[in-house]
Amino acid sequence: MTTNLAIHTPSIVLLPVVAVGSGLGMIAYGTYGIIEGFKNSIEASQFR
């Protein structure tokens, strides 16, 4: 029973870490996309 728990514990610990990591990645990617879009709109307005 103890070995079974020891096998499952890493996956239980890993799941939230992966979820948080991918969440942060999505936030960072989204922020980067917003910043790039903002820069592009500023550049477009300057060229007019």
Secondary structure, DSSP 8 states (H G I E B T S, - for coil): -HHHHHHHHHHHHHHHHHHHHHHHHHHHHHHHHHHHHHHHHHHHHHH-
